[in-house]
Amino acid sequence: MTSSSSRDDDQQDARPEIAGIAANRRGSVFGFSIEPARFEVERPVRVTPPKALFGSDLIAETLRELDIPFVAMTSGPVLGELNDSLVNYLGNTRPQLLSCLDDEIALAMAHGYAKVTGRPMAVALSQGAPLAPGSTLCAAKRDAVPLVVLETADAPHEPASPILLADFAPSCPGEARYAILQANRMAQAQPQGPVRVTLSRAVQSASVAPLDTRRNPQRYRARVSNGAGRADVAELAAMLLEAERPLILAGLVSRSPAGWDERVRLAELLGAQVHAAAGNPAAFPTDHPLFLPEISPSDLSQSDVLLSLDWPDLAGFTRGSYRERNPHATIIEVSPDVARKLARGGECDTPTPSDMLIEADVDQVIGALVEEMGDISSPHQTVKHAAVAPEPPGDRTDGPLSRADVTRALSRVAASRALCIASVPRGWPIGGFAVQGPLDYLGAGNSAPAQAIGSALALVGSDRMTAAVVGAAGFIAGAAALWTAAHYRIPLMLLVISEPAGDGSSDGQAPIAQARGRTAENAWIGHRISQPEVDICALAESLGALGLDAGSDYTQLGAALAKAVHHVEKGGVAVVDVRLS
């Protein structure tokens, strides 16, 4: 991609410091000392005590009582009553309205925020939320993140779907209050996911009496506990301790530091190797001797007990060669969503022949297992016998860029500061990046900036810098999200990757042509972004970000990242245009 020149350092340093962001009063999440930000860019004037109260005021007050920090909303009159209540009744604080240019941006930001915190922010949509496979809400359900989605009955919207954990349509303000209380609790119960509340204009405009403060909303914020019984934990511990070669599949687990430490402790007690899919958020330290970045047929054939910690597709993983090599292997599945996984199976689907199914919160089960085992460890395998992940390739100083080079460059950034990789394209090599904590890496697959912006929002006020790698096509399509990040000064570094054939989408095109006996030389057609080329830096700067041209050279990339880090540390958004060879 062609690029314009970046701003000079003097101009970028003239922007206000991040000190313009203040902290709200809410406590920590998952043990992190992260307070939700409050942005001073949109402070309402002449907010006075109301002469009358309306249904939307009650709804806004309920969101505040639940300590929902933000409401992502698009401009427009569809939920104008709620907008008025957030601004002119609550003063646009706790929760604060976040202006987004598109409904999909608002949903993706909420998704990214929940990935970090495990808690929802509200999303108020101008149109009905799409519930089709591949939609943002479908991705939220797949990633098991909590979302509270507010819609209006006046906009066309799809009927209830299995994607939604619940779908509320209150008919009066009192019902709306309790619908939101219940939606917040259901979204955060295990398994987590999206919940929708449809608010009609009549509900939002109805007159209401002053809120009865005697009713304690904290009772609707209680964390739903669903741990395993003592007998199940004892039986599970015995099965694992008797194993010769236990293997742990760490799937969709929480961002809790305590949960992370207990997973490591369990693996070390058992001497069990651990595999985590690169597409999922971090679940185990990648530099630990027990970590398996890839699973070979030998690893599978030697495993006599397989422990799945909410692995997304356990049936697919154990189908075929695993069954042939391990017909008598013990399979244990721990997931908060076992019942729904079983219910989704079609007539032709092969269910997982699990020897033990535990439907419970993964962290609670692991904690109970560690407590049950105490200091007893398996005599059959120790850390010393585990496979050690290969060392990443050495540093380069010049020459054309590859995907691995970009990963190494990010690793050098992480060596001097806490870094959160919010997203990378699916199939991106992350082996060169040492994942050592639950917030180091949030998964792969999202190609647009909005989700990374939501994760960066959740980390404002922490000691972490947020970075993401996105493809050029996804960036161009979703660039409008940068305006929200720049407007509220949400610090973020985005690396936009341009590849000769276009975002790697043509990687699978050549094999198809070759398998059919046709030329692979045309694989780029329909995938390459050219004629005209898009000026990534100019697009970023037009939306308020700093655009930096890293070219296709390793030395240039290092210099561009240094400038980007400097800018993000001051509270800005930096976009680095990287062209691979």
C-alpha positions as CSV (number, residue, x, y, z in Angstrom):
1,M,0.0,0.0,0.0
2,T,1.2,3.5,-0.6
3,S,1.5,5.8,2.3
4,S,1.6,9.4,3.2
5,S,4.2,10.9,5.5
6,S,3.5,10.8,9.2
7,R,3.1,13.8,11.4
8,D,6.3,15.1,13.0
9,D,7.0,14.3,16.6
10,D,6.5,18.0,17.7
11,Q,2.9,18.0,16.3
12,Q,2.0,14.6,17.8
13,D,3.4,15.6,21.2
14,A,1.2,18.7,21.2
15,R,-1.9,16.6,21.7
16,P,-3.3,16.5,25.3
17,E,-1.8,14.0,27.6
18,I,-3.8,10.9,28.8
19,A,-4.2,12.8,32.1
20,G,-7.5,14.0,30.6
21,I,-8.8,10.5,31.5
22,A,-10.1,10.1,35.0
23,A,-11.1,6.9,36.9
24,N,-14.6,6.0,37.9
25,R,-15.3,4.5,41.3
26,R,-15.8,0.8,40.4
27,G,-13.7,-2.0,42.0
28,S,-11.3,-4.4,40.2
29,V,-12.3,-7.2,37.9
30,F,-10.8,-10.7,38.2
31,G,-8.3,-9.3,40.7
32,F,-6.9,-6.6,38.3
33,S,-6.6,-3.1,39.7
34,I,-8.1,-1.7,36.5
35,E,-10.6,1.1,36.9
36,P,-12.9,1.9,34.0
37,A,-11.9,5.2,32.4
38,R,-14.0,8.3,32.3
39,F,-13.3,10.6,29.3
40,E,-13.6,14.3,29.8
41,V,-14.1,15.0,26.1
42,E,-18.0,15.0,26.4
43,R,-19.1,16.7,29.6
44,P,-22.7,17.9,29.5
45,V,-23.6,21.4,30.7
46,R,-26.5,22.7,32.9
47,V,-27.5,19.2,34.2
48,T,-30.1,20.0,36.8
49,P,-32.4,17.9,39.0
50,P,-35.2,16.6,36.8
51,K,-38.8,17.9,37.2
52,A,-40.2,14.6,36.0
53,L,-38.8,11.1,35.5
54,F,-39.3,8.8,32.5
55,G,-38.9,5.2,31.7
56,S,-35.5,5.8,30.1
57,D,-34.3,7.5,33.3
58,L,-35.1,4.4,35.2
59,I,-33.3,2.3,32.7
60,A,-30.2,4.5,32.8
61,E,-30.3,4.5,36.6
62,T,-30.4,0.7,36.6
63,L,-27.3,0.5,34.4
64,R,-25.5,2.8,36.9
65,E,-26.6,0.6,39.8
66,L,-25.1,-2.4,38.0
67,D,-21.8,-0.5,37.6
68,I,-22.0,-0.9,33.8
69,P,-19.3,1.6,32.8
70,F,-20.1,2.4,29.2
71,V,-23.0,2.3,26.7
72,A,-21.7,2.1,23.1
73,M,-24.2,3.8,20.9
74,T,-24.6,5.0,17.4
75,S,-26.0,8.4,16.6
76,G,-29.6,8.6,15.6
77,P,-33.1,9.1,17.1
78,V,-33.9,5.4,17.5
79,L,-32.9,5.3,21.2
80,G,-33.0,9.0,21.7
81,E,-34.8,8.8,25.0
82,L,-32.1,6.6,26.5
83,N,-29.5,9.0,25.1
84,D,-31.2,11.9,26.8
85,S,-31.3,10.1,30.1
86,L,-27.6,9.1,30.0
87,V,-26.6,12.7,29.2
88,N,-29.2,15.0,30.9
89,Y,-30.2,12.8,33.8
90,L,-27.0,11.0,34.8
91,G,-24.6,13.6,33.4
92,N,-22.9,11.2,31.0
93,T,-21.0,9.4,33.7
94,R,-21.4,5.9,35.2
95,P,-22.3,4.8,32.5
96,Q,-20.7,7.0,29.9
97,L,-22.0,7.1,26.4
98,L,-19.4,6.0,23.8
99,S,-20.2,7.4,20.3
100,C,-19.7,4.8,17.5
101,L,-20.2,5.3,13.8
102,D,-21.8,1.9,13.2
103,D,-23.7,-0.8,15.1
104,E,-21.1,-3.4,14.2
105,I,-18.4,-1.2,15.7
106,A,-20.3,-0.8,18.9
107,L,-20.8,-4.6,19.2
108,A,-17.2,-5.4,18.4
109,M,-15.9,-2.9,20.9
110,A,-18.2,-4.5,23.6
111,H,-16.8,-7.9,22.6
112,G,-13.2,-6.8,23.0
113,Y,-14.0,-5.1,26.3
114,A,-15.6,-8.2,27.7
115,K,-12.7,-10.4,26.6
116,V,-10.5,-8.5,29.0
117,T,-12.8,-7.9,32.0
118,G,-15.2,-10.9,31.8
119,R,-18.0,-8.3,32.4
120,P,-20.3,-6.6,29.9
121,M,-20.7,-3.0,28.8
122,A,-24.0,-2.2,27.3
123,V,-24.6,-1.7,23.5
124,A,-27.5,0.4,22.3
125,L,-28.2,-0.3,18.6
126,S,-30.0,1.8,16.0
127,Q,-31.0,-1.3,14.0
128,G,-31.7,-4.9,15.0
129,A,-28.6,-6.9,15.9
130,P,-27.8,-9.5,13.2
131,L,-28.0,-13.0,14.5
132,A,-26.8,-14.9,11.5
133,P,-23.7,-17.2,11.7
134,G,-20.6,-15.1,11.3
135,S,-22.2,-12.1,12.9
136,T,-20.6,-10.2,15.7
137,L,-23.1,-11.6,18.2
138,C,-22.4,-15.1,16.9
139,A,-18.7,-14.5,17.5
140,A,-19.5,-13.3,21.1
141,K,-21.4,-16.5,21.7
142,R,-18.5,-18.6,20.3
143,D,-16.0,-16.8,22.5
144,A,-18.3,-17.0,25.5
145,V,-18.1,-13.3,26.4
146,P,-21.0,-11.4,28.1
147,L,-22.9,-8.7,26.2
148,V,-26.0,-6.7,27.1
149,V,-27.6,-5.5,23.9
150,L,-30.3,-2.9,24.0
151,E,-32.6,-2.5,21.0
152,T,-35.7,-0.6,20.1
153,A,-39.0,-2.3,19.2
154,D,-39.4,0.3,16.4
155,A,-36.5,-1.0,14.4
156,P,-36.8,-4.3,12.5
157,H,-35.0,-7.0,14.4
158,E,-34.6,-10.8,14.1
159,P,-36.6,-13.1,16.4
160,A,-35.0,-14.9,19.2
161,S,-32.0,-17.1,18.3
162,P,-29.9,-19.8,20.0
163,I,-27.1,-17.2,19.8
164,L,-28.9,-15.3,22.5
165,L,-28.8,-16.6,26.1
166,A,-32.1,-14.7,26.7
167,D,-34.3,-12.3,24.9
168,F,-36.4,-9.8,27.0
169,A,-39.2,-7.5,25.7
170,P,-40.6,-5.6,28.7
171,S,-43.9,-3.8,28.3
172,C,-43.5,-1.2,31.1
173,P,-40.6,0.7,32.8
174,G,-40.7,-1.6,35.9
175,E,-40.4,-4.7,33.7
176,A,-37.6,-3.0,31.8
177,R,-35.7,-2.4,35.0
178,Y,-35.9,-6.1,36.0
179,A,-35.2,-7.2,32.5
180,I,-31.9,-5.4,32.6
181,L,-31.1,-6.7,36.1
182,Q,-31.7,-10.2,34.9
183,A,-29.9,-9.7,31.5
184,N,-26.8,-8.5,33.3
185,R,-26.8,-11.5,35.6
186,M,-27.5,-14.0,32.8
187,A,-24.8,-12.6,30.6
188,Q,-22.2,-13.1,33.3
189,A,-23.4,-16.5,34.5
190,Q,-21.5,-19.5,33.1
191,P,-21.6,-20.1,30.1
192,Q,-21.4,-16.4,29.3
193,G,-22.8,-14.9,26.2
194,P,-25.0,-12.1,24.7
195,V,-28.5,-11.2,26.1
196,R,-30.9,-8.8,24.3
197,V,-33.4,-6.4,25.8
198,T,-35.9,-4.7,23.5
199,L,-37.1,-1.3,24.7
200,S,-40.1,0.3,23.0
201,R,-40.5,4.0,22.8
202,A,-43.6,3.7,25.0
203,V,-41.5,2.1,27.7
204,Q,-38.8,4.7,27.4
205,S,-41.2,7.7,27.4
206,A,-43.6,6.6,30.2
207,S,-43.7,8.6,33.3
208,V,-42.3,6.9,36.4
209,A,-42.1,7.6,40.2
210,P,-38.7,8.2,41.8
211,L,-36.6,5.1,42.1
212,D,-37.1,3.1,45.3
213,T,-33.6,2.9,46.6
214,R,-34.5,0.3,49.3
215,R,-34.2,-2.5,46.8
216,N,-30.6,-3.5,46.6
217,P,-29.4,-4.1,43.0
218,Q,-26.2,-5.7,44.3
219,R,-28.3,-8.9,44.7
220,Y,-28.6,-9.0,40.9
221,R,-24.9,-8.7,40.5
222,A,-24.0,-11.9,42.4
223,R,-21.6,-14.1,40.5
224,V,-23.3,-17.4,39.7
225,S,-21.3,-20.3,41.1
226,N,-21.5,-23.7,39.5
227,G,-18.5,-25.7,40.7
228,A,-18.3,-29.5,40.7
229,G,-19.3,-31.6,43.7
230,R,-16.7,-33.0,46.1
231,A,-17.3,-36.6,44.9
232,D,-16.8,-35.6,41.3
233,V,-13.6,-33.7,42.1
234,A,-12.2,-36.7,44.1
235,E,-13.0,-39.1,41.2
236,L,-11.5,-36.7,38.6
237,A,-8.3,-36.3,40.7
238,A,-7.9,-40.1,41.0
239,M,-8.3,-40.6,37.3
240,L,-5.7,-37.9,36.5
241,L,-3.2,-39.2,39.1
242,E,-3.4,-42.7,37.8
243,A,-2.6,-41.5,34.2
244,E,0.8,-42.4,32.7
245,R,0.7,-39.6,30.1
246,P,-2.1,-37.1,30.8
247,L,-2.7,-34.4,28.2
248,I,-4.6,-31.1,28.9
249,L,-6.5,-29.2,26.2
250,A,-6.8,-25.7,27.5
251,G,-9.7,-24.1,25.6
252,L,-12.0,-21.1,26.5
253,V,-10.8,-20.2,30.0
254,S,-11.0,-17.0,31.9
255,R,-8.6,-14.0,32.1
256,S,-8.3,-14.5,35.9
257,P,-4.7,-14.4,37.1
258,A,-5.7,-16.9,39.9
259,G,-7.2,-19.2,37.4
260,W,-4.0,-19.0,35.3
261,D,-1.8,-19.9,38.2
262,E,-3.9,-22.9,39.2
263,R,-3.9,-24.3,35.6
264,V,-0.1,-24.1,35.7
265,R,-0.1,-25.7,39.2
266,L,-2.4,-28.5,38.0
267,A,-0.2,-29.3,35.0
268,E,2.9,-29.4,37.2
269,L,1.3,-31.6,39.9
270,L,0.4,-34.1,37.1
271,G,3.4,-33.6,34.9
272,A,0.8,-33.2,32.2
273,Q,1.6,-31.6,28.9
274,V,-0.8,-28.7,27.9
275,H,-1.9,-27.7,24.4
276,A,-3.8,-24.4,23.7
277,A,-5.1,-23.5,20.3
278,A,-3.5,-20.4,18.8
279,G,-6.9,-19.0,17.8
280,N,-8.1,-18.9,21.5
281,P,-7.0,-16.4,24.1
282,A,-3.9,-17.2,26.2
283,A,-4.5,-20.2,28.5
284,F,-1.0,-21.4,29.5
285,P,2.5,-19.9,29.4
286,T,4.1,-20.7,26.0
287,D,7.6,-20.7,27.5
288,H,6.7,-23.4,30.1
289,P,8.4,-26.8,29.5
290,L,5.0,-28.5,29.7
291,F,3.5,-26.4,26.9
292,L,2.9,-28.1,23.5
293,P,2.5,-25.5,20.7
294,E,1.6,-28.3,18.3
295,I,0.3,-31.8,18.9
296,S,2.0,-34.6,16.9
297,P,0.6,-38.1,16.3
298,S,3.2,-39.3,18.8
299,D,1.9,-37.0,21.5
300,L,-1.6,-38.3,20.9
301,S,-0.7,-41.9,20.8
302,Q,1.1,-41.7,24.1
303,S,-1.7,-39.8,25.9
304,D,-3.8,-42.2,28.0
305,V,-6.0,-39.5,29.7
306,L,-7.3,-36.4,27.9
307,L,-8.6,-33.5,30.0
308,S,-10.6,-31.0,28.0
309,L,-11.0,-27.5,29.7
310,D,-13.9,-26.2,27.6
311,W,-12.2,-27.1,24.3
312,P,-14.4,-25.7,21.5
313,D,-14.5,-28.8,19.3
314,L,-13.6,-31.8,21.4
315,A,-15.6,-34.2,19.1
316,G,-13.6,-33.0,16.1
317,F,-10.3,-33.1,17.9
318,T,-10.8,-36.7,19.1
319,R,-12.3,-38.0,15.8
320,G,-10.2,-40.2,13.5
321,S,-6.6,-40.9,14.3
322,Y,-6.9,-40.2,18.0
323,R,-9.7,-42.9,18.3
324,E,-7.6,-45.3,16.2
325,R,-4.5,-44.8,18.3
326,N,-6.1,-44.5,21.7
327,P,-9.3,-46.7,21.6
328,H,-9.2,-47.1,25.4
329,A,-8.0,-43.6,26.4
330,T,-9.9,-41.8,29.1
331,I,-11.6,-38.6,27.9
332,I,-12.7,-36.1,30.6
333,E,-14.6,-32.9,29.6
334,V,-15.0,-29.9,31.9
335,S,-17.1,-27.1,30.5
336,P,-19.9,-24.7,31.6
337,D,-21.7,-25.4,28.3
338,V,-21.8,-29.2,28.1
339,A,-25.6,-29.4,27.8
340,R,-25.8,-26.8,25.0
341,K,-22.9,-28.5,23.1
342,L,-24.8,-31.8,23.3
343,A,-28.1,-30.2,22.3
344,R,-26.5,-28.5,19.2
345,G,-25.4,-31.9,17.7
346,G,-27.2,-32.9,14.6
347,E,-28.2,-36.5,13.6
348,C,-25.0,-37.0,11.6
349,D,-22.7,-35.4,14.3
350,T,-20.4,-37.7,16.2
351,P,-20.7,-37.0,19.9
352,T,-17.6,-37.1,22.1
353,P,-17.4,-40.4,23.9
354,S,-16.4,-38.7,27.2
355,D,-15.8,-41.0,30.2
356,M,-16.6,-38.1,32.5
357,L,-18.6,-34.9,31.9
358,I,-18.5,-32.1,34.4
359,E,-20.7,-29.1,33.6
360,A,-19.2,-26.4,35.8
361,D,-17.0,-23.3,35.8
362,V,-13.5,-24.4,34.6
363,D,-11.6,-22.2,37.1
364,Q,-13.6,-23.6,40.1
365,V,-13.0,-27.2,39.0
366,I,-9.3,-26.6,38.6
367,G,-9.1,-24.9,41.9
368,A,-10.9,-27.7,43.6
369,L,-8.6,-30.3,41.9
370,V,-5.4,-28.5,43.1
371,E,-6.8,-28.4,46.6
372,E,-7.8,-32.1,46.5
373,M,-4.3,-33.1,45.3
374,G,-2.4,-31.0,47.7
375,D,1.3,-31.6,47.2
376,I,0.8,-35.1,45.7
377,S,2.1,-35.4,42.2
378,S,2.0,-38.1,39.6
379,P,5.0,-40.6,39.8
380,H,4.8,-41.3,36.1
381,Q,5.9,-38.1,34.4
382,T,7.7,-35.0,35.6
383,V,8.4,-31.6,34.1
384,K,11.9,-32.8,33.1
385,H,10.4,-35.4,30.7
386,A,8.1,-32.9,29.0
387,A,8.8,-31.5,25.5
388,V,10.3,-28.1,25.3
389,A,9.0,-25.6,22.8
390,P,11.6,-24.8,20.1
391,E,13.4,-21.5,20.4
392,P,12.1,-18.8,18.0
393,P,14.4,-17.9,15.1
394,G,17.1,-15.4,15.8
395,D,16.7,-11.6,15.2
396,R,17.3,-10.1,11.8
397,T,18.5,-6.6,11.1
398,D,17.6,-6.1,7.4
399,G,15.9,-7.5,4.4
400,P,12.3,-7.9,3.3
401,L,9.6,-8.6,5.9
402,S,7.7,-11.8,6.7
403,R,4.9,-12.5,9.2
404,A,7.4,-14.0,11.6
405,D,9.5,-10.8,11.5
406,V,6.5,-8.8,12.6
407,T,5.9,-11.2,15.5
408,R,9.6,-10.9,16.6
409,A,9.3,-7.1,16.4
410,L,6.3,-7.2,18.7
411,S,8.2,-9.5,21.1
412,R,11.0,-6.9,21.4
413,V,8.3,-4.3,22.3
414,A,6.9,-6.7,24.9
415,A,10.4,-7.2,26.4
416,S,10.5,-3.7,27.8
417,R,6.8,-3.2,28.8
418,A,3.6,-5.1,29.5
419,L,1.9,-5.7,26.2
420,C,-1.5,-7.1,25.3
421,I,-1.8,-8.6,21.8
422,A,-5.6,-8.0,21.4
423,S,-5.9,-9.7,18.0
424,V,-4.0,-11.2,15.1
425,P,-5.3,-12.6,11.8
426,R,-6.3,-16.3,11.8
427,G,-3.2,-18.5,11.0
428,W,-0.8,-15.8,12.2
429,P,2.5,-17.3,13.6
430,I,2.6,-16.3,17.3
431,G,5.3,-18.8,18.3
432,G,7.9,-16.1,18.6
433,F,5.8,-14.2,21.1
434,A,6.2,-15.4,24.7
435,V,2.8,-15.6,26.4
436,Q,3.3,-15.5,30.1
437,G,0.0,-14.2,31.5
438,P,-3.8,-14.3,30.7
439,L,-3.8,-10.8,29.2
440,D,-0.7,-11.2,27.0
441,Y,-2.7,-12.6,24.0
442,L,-6.5,-12.4,23.4
443,G,-6.8,-14.7,20.3
444,A,-6.9,-14.7,16.5
445,G,-9.5,-14.3,13.8
446,N,-10.9,-10.8,14.1
447,S,-9.8,-8.7,11.1
448,A,-11.2,-5.3,12.0
449,P,-9.9,-2.7,14.5
450,A,-13.1,-2.3,16.7
451,Q,-12.6,-5.4,18.9
452,A,-9.0,-4.4,19.6
453,I,-10.2,-0.9,20.5
454,G,-12.7,-2.4,23.0
455,S,-9.9,-4.4,24.6
456,A,-7.7,-1.3,24.8
457,L,-10.6,0.6,26.4
458,A,-10.7,-2.1,29.2
459,L,-7.0,-1.7,29.8
460,V,-7.0,2.1,30.1
461,G,-5.5,3.0,33.4
462,S,-3.5,-0.3,33.7
463,D,0.2,-0.7,33.0
464,R,-0.5,-2.5,29.7
465,M,-0.1,-1.2,26.2
466,T,-2.6,-2.7,23.7
467,A,-1.5,-3.8,20.2
468,A,-3.2,-5.6,17.4
469,V,-2.3,-7.0,14.0
470,V,-5.0,-6.7,11.3
471,G,-5.1,-7.3,7.6
472,A,-5.3,-4.4,5.2
473,A,-8.8,-5.4,3.9
474,G,-10.3,-5.7,7.4
475,F,-8.7,-2.4,8.4
476,I,-10.0,-0.6,5.4
477,A,-13.5,-2.0,5.9
478,G,-13.6,-1.2,9.7
479,A,-11.4,1.9,9.8
480,A,-14.4,4.0,11.0
481,A,-13.8,2.5,14.5
482,L,-10.6,4.6,14.7
483,W,-12.6,7.7,15.1
484,T,-14.1,6.5,18.4
485,A,-10.6,5.5,19.6
486,A,-9.1,8.9,18.7
487,H,-12.1,10.8,20.0
488,Y,-11.9,9.3,23.4
489,R,-8.1,8.9,23.3
490,I,-8.1,5.1,23.8
491,P,-4.4,4.2,23.5
492,L,-3.8,1.5,20.9
493,M,-1.1,0.4,18.4
494,L,-2.4,-1.2,15.2
495,L,-0.1,-3.0,12.7
496,V,-1.9,-3.1,9.3
497,I,-0.5,-5.9,7.2
498,S,-0.5,-5.7,3.4
499,E,0.6,-8.9,1.5
500,P,1.4,-9.3,-2.2
501,A,-1.7,-11.4,-2.8
502,G,-3.9,-9.6,-0.3
503,D,-4.4,-10.4,3.4
504,G,-3.4,-14.1,2.9
505,S,-6.8,-14.8,1.6
506,S,-5.4,-16.3,-1.6
507,D,-3.2,-18.7,0.3
508,G,-5.9,-21.3,0.0
509,Q,-6.8,-20.4,-3.6
510,A,-3.6,-21.8,-5.2
511,P,-4.0,-25.3,-3.8
512,I,-7.6,-25.4,-5.1
513,A,-6.5,-24.5,-8.6
514,Q,-3.5,-27.0,-8.4
515,A,-5.8,-29.8,-7.2
516,R,-7.9,-29.3,-10.3
517,G,-5.0,-29.2,-12.6
518,R,-5.2,-25.5,-13.2
519,T,-2.7,-22.7,-13.0
520,A,-2.0,-21.1,-9.6
521,E,-0.8,-17.9,-11.1
522,N,-4.2,-16.3,-10.9
523,A,-4.7,-16.9,-7.2
524,W,-4.3,-13.2,-6.5
525,I,-7.3,-12.2,-8.5
526,G,-10.2,-11.1,-6.2
527,H,-7.8,-10.8,-3.2
528,R,-5.3,-8.1,-4.0
529,I,-6.1,-4.5,-3.1
530,S,-4.7,-2.5,-6.0
531,Q,-5.7,-0.1,-8.8
532,P,-6.4,2.0,-6.8
533,E,-4.2,1.3,-3.8
534,V,-5.4,2.6,-0.5
535,D,-3.2,5.0,1.5
536,I,-3.3,3.4,4.9
537,C,-1.6,6.2,6.7
538,A,-3.8,8.9,5.1
539,L,-6.9,7.0,6.0
540,A,-5.7,6.6,9.6
541,E,-4.8,10.2,10.0
542,S,-8.1,11.4,8.6
543,L,-9.8,9.6,11.5
544,G,-7.5,11.1,14.1
545,A,-4.7,8.4,14.4
546,L,-1.0,8.7,13.8
547,G,-0.1,7.0,10.5
548,L,3.4,5.5,10.2
549,D,4.9,4.0,7.1
550,A,7.1,0.9,8.0
551,G,7.5,0.0,4.3
552,S,8.7,-3.5,3.7
553,D,12.1,-3.3,5.5
554,Y,13.0,-4.7,8.9
555,T,14.9,-1.6,10.0
556,Q,12.1,0.7,9.0
557,L,9.6,-1.5,11.0
558,G,11.7,-1.1,14.1
559,A,11.9,2.6,13.7
560,A,8.1,2.9,13.1
561,L,7.3,0.8,16.1
562,A,9.5,3.0,18.3
563,K,7.5,6.1,17.2
564,A,4.2,4.2,17.6
565,V,5.1,3.2,21.2
566,H,6.0,6.7,22.0
567,H,2.7,8.0,20.7
568,V,0.6,5.4,22.4
569,E,2.3,5.9,25.7
570,K,1.0,9.5,25.5
571,G,-2.6,8.3,25.0
572,G,-2.8,8.3,21.2
573,V,-3.7,5.8,18.5
574,A,-0.9,4.7,16.1
575,V,-1.4,2.9,12.9
576,V,1.7,1.2,11.3
577,D,1.5,0.3,7.7
578,V,3.5,-2.9,7.1
579,R,4.1,-4.4,3.7
580,L,5.2,-8.0,3.5
581,S,7.2,-9.6,0.7
